[in-house]
Amino acid sequence: MNSASSAPATAKPFVRSLRGAIHERPCFWLMRQAGRYLPEYRATRAQAKGFVDLCLRPDLACEITLQPLRRYGMDAAILFSDILMVPYGLGQGLEFREGEGPVLDAARDKAAIARLEAGFQDFDARVAPVYETVRRVAANLPDTTALIGFAGAPWTVATYMVEGGSSKDFANVRLLAYRDRPAFQALIDLIVRATTGYLKRQIAAGAEALQLFDTWAGVLPEDEYAHWVIEPVRRIVATLASEHPDIPVIFFPKGSGTLYETAAAIPGISALGIDTAVPLAFARHLQSKIVVQGNLDPIVLAAGGDALERAARRILDTLGAGPFVFNLGHGVIPPTPPENVARLAAIVRDWRAAR
């Protein structure tokens, strides 16, 4: 595990946590902490023409990023954007349809992948507003609050690019990977290049930590997982670590099961995000190797009451005295009452390890 001493002494508490520092109580933030459960988010979103426009409006995206901090005082803000900004930056058609989610022009053959390769030259120009959002957020954060930049990991981004949106069985992307390995490898290589540059520019704009989201990592068998999940992330992190060794990287390969241990071994990964299904005993085992981040059930956060109290305290009592960042096992869901998030924030702040 990276030691706390590898983080600069002046680093913010959250950044030091990702390097293994143990504080009086764990640092915390929540995936999708800025989102539809907040009335102020809904009011801000109504000012945009659509979700893509919202992500590309630095004034609105900055405001949304800061909203949960005003209410709950998390230890870190995460840039408000979307993992599909990378395919958008490559020139792939993208829209978000109400009740359907993201819809992309599916890239399922060599010709489509070649068109995306040609689009790479204009990548930074297309996503430049995202970098401006990072700059604005960094300039407006409290002195002790860190800023997390992020991107989707290559496998998960590729699933959307090939499927043309969300999927239940990921048949098209898996068939492409099996039937035409060179073509799919070319797509993954392109995503690696684009994502690495995208994250480096977020760092240059003010991001102090990064997270790679691999939401669909768990759909692959072990050998394919090693090739399409682990190896692309290893390449991205190796480049980032060589150029920005002080910037910690969190990897969240949701649904990985026992393969979380493989993910934890990627050189340069500072912390491992774990999903709700990970048993706490296994999480504690992982904690002997790496900083662990997670893993409260977003549904129990929505439920609130005694169930929330019990679940949160169980995680804290099991993991809180070690190298740990409190978070959810996935994102806050829209029906979550804001007062439940306030209660969770109070639970984490008040918790102290038994002595």
C-alpha positions in Angstrom: 0.0 0.0 0.0 1.2 3.5 -0.6 2.1 5.1 2.7 0.7 8.3 4.0 4.2 9.8 3.7 4.0 9.6 -0.1 1.4 12.5 0.0 2.8 16.0 0.5 2.5 17.2 4.1 0.4 20.1 2.8 -2.1 17.8 1.0 -5.7 18.1 2.0 -7.1 15.4 4.4 -8.9 13.6 1.6 -5.8 13.3 -0.6 -3.8 12.1 2.4 -6.5 9.5 3.1 -6.0 8.1 -0.4 -2.3 7.7 0.4 -3.1 5.7 3.5 -3.4 8.4 6.2 -5.8 7.5 9.0 -7.7 10.4 10.5 -9.8 10.7 13.6 -12.8 9.8 11.5 -12.8 8.7 7.9 -13.1 11.2 5.0 -16.3 10.8 3.0 -17.9 11.8 -0.3 -20.7 10.1 -2.2 -21.0 9.0 -5.8 -23.7 11.1 -7.5 -23.7 13.4 -4.5 -24.7 16.1 -7.0 -27.9 14.9 -8.7 -31.6 14.7 -9.1 -32.3 14.1 -5.4 -31.5 17.7 -4.7 -34.1 20.4 -5.6 -31.4 22.9 -6.4 -29.9 20.5 -8.9 -33.2 20.1 -10.7 -33.6 23.9 -10.8 -30.1 24.3 -12.3 -30.6 21.5 -14.8 -33.8 23.2 -16.1 -31.6 26.0 -17.4 -29.8 23.7 -19.9 -31.1 22.5 -23.3 -30.3 18.9 -22.3 -27.9 16.8 -20.3 -25.0 17.1 -22.8 -25.5 20.8 -22.8 -25.5 20.8 -19.0 -22.2 19.0 -18.9 -20.7 21.5 -21.3 -21.9 24.6 -19.5 -19.1 25.5 -17.0 -21.3 27.9 -15.1 -24.0 25.3 -14.5 -21.7 22.3 -14.0 -19.6 24.3 -11.5 -22.7 25.3 -9.6 -24.0 21.7 -9.5 -20.6 20.4 -8.3 -20.7 22.7 -5.4 -24.3 22.2 -4.3 -23.9 19.1 -2.1 -20.9 20.7 -0.4 -23.0 23.6 0.8 -25.5 21.2 2.3 -23.3 18.5 3.7 -19.7 19.5 3.7 -18.2 16.4 2.2 -14.4 16.1 2.3 -14.3 16.0 -1.5 -16.2 17.4 -4.5 -16.4 15.4 -7.7 -16.5 17.2 -11.0 -20.1 17.2 -12.4 -19.8 15.7 -15.9 -20.4 12.2 -17.4 -18.2 9.3 -18.5 -19.6 9.6 -22.0 -17.8 12.9 -22.5 -14.9 10.8 -23.9 -17.0 9.3 -26.8 -18.5 12.7 -27.3 -15.0 14.2 -27.5 -14.1 11.6 -30.2 -17.0 12.8 -32.3 -19.5 10.0 -31.6 -23.1 11.1 -31.7 -24.6 11.3 -28.2 -27.8 12.4 -26.7 -29.7 11.6 -23.5 -33.4 10.7 -23.9 -35.9 11.1 -21.1 -36.7 7.6 -19.8 -34.2 5.9 -22.0 -30.8 7.3 -20.9 -27.8 7.8 -23.2 -28.1 7.0 -26.9 -25.0 6.9 -29.1 -24.3 6.1 -32.7 -23.2 2.5 -32.2 -19.6 1.7 -33.3 -19.6 -2.0 -34.2 -17.1 -2.3 -37.1 -13.7 -1.2 -38.3 -15.1 1.6 -40.3 -16.9 3.1 -37.4 -13.9 2.8 -35.2 -11.7 4.4 -37.9 -14.1 7.4 -37.9 -13.6 7.8 -34.2 -9.9 7.6 -34.6 -10.1 10.5 -37.1 -12.1 12.4 -34.5 -9.4 12.2 -31.9 -7.6 15.3 -33.3 -10.5 17.5 -32.2 -11.0 15.8 -28.8 -9.7 18.6 -26.6 -11.6 21.3 -28.4 -14.9 19.4 -28.0 -14.4 18.8 -24.2 -12.7 22.1 -23.4 -15.7 23.2 -21.3 -15.1 20.4 -18.9 -11.6 21.6 -18.2 -13.0 25.1 -17.6 -15.5 23.6 -15.1 -12.6 22.0 -13.2 -10.9 25.4 -13.1 -13.9 27.1 -11.8 -14.7 24.5 -9.1 -11.0 24.5 -7.9 -11.2 28.2 -7.5 -14.3 28.0 -5.4 -13.7 25.1 -3.1 -13.2 25.5 0.7 -9.5 25.3 1.6 -9.8 21.8 3.1 -12.0 20.3 0.4 -10.4 18.3 -2.4 -11.5 18.1 -6.0 -11.9 14.7 -7.7 -11.7 14.6 -11.5 -12.9 11.4 -13.3 -13.4 9.4 -16.4 -15.0 6.1 -17.3 -12.6 3.2 -17.5 -12.0 1.9 -21.1 -14.0 -1.3 -20.9 -17.2 0.5 -19.6 -16.9 3.4 -22.0 -16.5 0.9 -24.9 -19.7 -0.9 -23.8 -21.7 2.2 -24.4 -19.9 3.0 -27.7 -20.5 -0.4 -29.2 -23.9 -1.1 -27.7 -25.2 2.4 -28.6 -26.3 3.0 -25.0 -27.1 1.0 -21.9 -27.4 -2.8 -22.2 -28.7 -5.8 -20.2 -26.5 -8.4 -21.7 -23.6 -6.5 -23.4 -23.9 -9.0 -26.3 -22.7 -6.7 -29.1 -19.6 -5.5 -27.3 -18.7 -9.0 -26.1 -19.3 -10.4 -29.6 -17.0 -7.8 -31.1 -14.3 -8.5 -28.6 -14.5 -12.3 -29.3 -15.0 -12.1 -33.1 -12.7 -9.3 -34.1 -10.2 -8.8 -31.4 -7.9 -6.5 -33.4 -10.8 -4.1 -34.1 -11.9 -4.0 -30.5 -8.3 -3.6 -29.3 -8.0 -0.6 -31.6 -11.1 0.9 -30.0 -9.8 0.2 -26.5 -6.4 1.7 -27.4 -8.1 4.8 -28.7 -10.1 5.2 -25.5 -6.9 4.7 -23.4 -5.2 7.5 -25.3 -8.2 9.9 -25.1 -8.8 9.1 -21.4 -5.2 9.6 -20.4 -5.1 13.0 -22.0 -8.5 13.9 -20.7 -7.4 13.2 -17.1 -4.0 14.9 -17.5 -5.8 18.1 -18.5 -8.2 17.8 -15.6 -5.1 17.7 -13.3 -3.7 20.7 -15.1 -7.0 22.5 -14.4 -7.0 21.8 -10.7 -8.1 18.2 -10.0 -6.3 16.9 -6.9 -7.4 13.2 -7.2 -9.0 11.1 -9.9 -11.5 8.3 -10.1 -11.9 5.7 -12.9 -15.4 4.3 -13.1 -15.6 0.7 -14.5 -19.3 0.2 -13.9 -19.6 -2.9 -16.1 -16.4 -4.6 -15.1 -18.3 -7.5 -13.5 -19.8 -8.8 -16.7 -16.6 -10.4 -18.0 -15.0 -13.8 -17.3 -11.6 -13.8 -15.6 -9.4 -13.9 -18.7 -11.3 -11.2 -20.5 -11.4 -9.2 -17.3 -7.6 -9.2 -17.2 -7.4 -8.1 -20.8 -10.1 -5.5 -21.1 -10.5 -4.2 -17.6 -7.1 -4.5 -15.9 -4.7 -3.9 -18.7 -6.2 -0.7 -20.1 -6.5 0.8 -16.6 -2.9 -0.2 -15.8 -1.7 1.7 -18.9 -3.6 4.9 -18.0 -2.5 4.8 -14.4 1.2 4.1 -15.4 1.2 7.3 -17.5 -0.5 9.4 -14.9 1.8 8.1 -12.1 4.9 8.9 -14.2 3.9 12.5 -14.8 1.8 13.3 -11.8 3.0 11.1 -8.9 1.3 13.2 -6.3 -2.2 12.7 -7.8 -3.9 9.6 -6.3 -6.2 7.5 -8.4 -9.2 5.6 -7.2 -10.3 2.6 -9.3 -14.0 1.5 -9.0 -14.5 -1.8 -11.0 -18.1 -2.4 -9.9 -19.2 -6.0 -9.6 -15.7 -7.5 -9.7 -16.3 -10.0 -6.8 -13.2 -11.9 -5.9 -11.4 -10.2 -8.9 -11.3 -7.0 -6.8 -8.1 -8.5 -5.4 -6.7 -8.4 -9.0 -7.7 -4.8 -9.4 -6.1 -3.9 -6.1 -2.8 -5.1 -7.4 -2.6 -2.6 -10.4 0.6 -0.6 -9.8 -0.1 3.0 -9.1 -3.7 2.6 -7.9 -4.1 4.5 -4.6 -7.6 3.3 -3.5 -10.1 0.7 -4.6 -13.8 1.6 -4.7 -16.0 -1.4 -3.8 -19.7 -2.1 -4.5 -22.5 -2.9 -2.1 -22.2 -6.7 -2.6 -18.7 -6.9 -1.3 -18.7 -8.6 2.1 -17.1 -6.5 4.8 -14.8 -9.3 5.8 -13.4 -9.4 2.3 -13.3 -5.6 2.3 -11.2 -5.7 5.4 -8.9 -8.2 3.7 -8.5 -5.9 0.8 -7.7 -3.1 3.2 -4.5 -4.9 4.2 -3.3 -4.2 0.6 -4.9 -0.9 -0.4 -7.1 2.0 0.7 -10.7 0.9 0.4 -13.6 3.2 -0.5 -17.2 2.2 -0.1 -19.7 0.6 0.2 -23.1 1.6 1.7 -26.1 0.4 -0.2 -27.7 3.5 -2.0 -31.1 1.9 -1.3 -30.6 2.0 2.5 -29.6 5.6 2.2 -32.9 6.2 0.5 -34.7 4.2 3.2 -33.1 6.1 6.1 -34.1 5.5 9.7 -32.7 2.7 11.8 -31.7 0.7 8.7 -29.4 3.5 7.6 -27.9 3.9 11.1 -27.2 0.2 11.5 -25.7 -0.2 8.0 -23.5 2.9 8.2 -22.2 2.1 11.6 -21.4 -1.5 10.7 -19.2 -0.3 7.8 -17.5 2.3 10.0 -16.9 -0.1 12.8 -15.4 -2.7 10.4 -13.3 -0.4 8.2 -13.1 3.0 9.8 -10.0 2.4 11.8 -8.0 1.4 8.8 -7.1 3.1 5.4 -10.6 3.9 4.3 -12.9 6.5 2.6 -16.6 6.3 3.4 -18.8 6.2 0.3 -21.7 4.3 -1.3 -21.5 1.1 -3.2 -22.9 3.0 -6.2 -24.5 6.4 -6.7 -27.2 8.3 -4.8 -30.5 7.4 -6.3 -33.1 10.1 -7.3 -35.8 9.2 -4.7 -33.3 9.7 -1.8 -34.6 12.3 0.7 -31.9 15.0 1.2 -32.4 14.8 5.0 -31.2 11.2 4.8 -27.9 12.3 3.3 -27.6 14.9 6.1 -28.1 12.2 8.7 -25.4 10.0 7.0 -23.0 12.9 7.0 -23.6 13.4 10.7 -23.0 9.7 11.4 -19.7 9.7 9.6 -18.5 12.9 11.2 -19.5 11.8 14.8 -18.0 8.3 14.5 -14.7 7.5 16.3 -12.8 4.3 16.5 -13.2 2.3 19.7 -10.2 2.6 21.9 
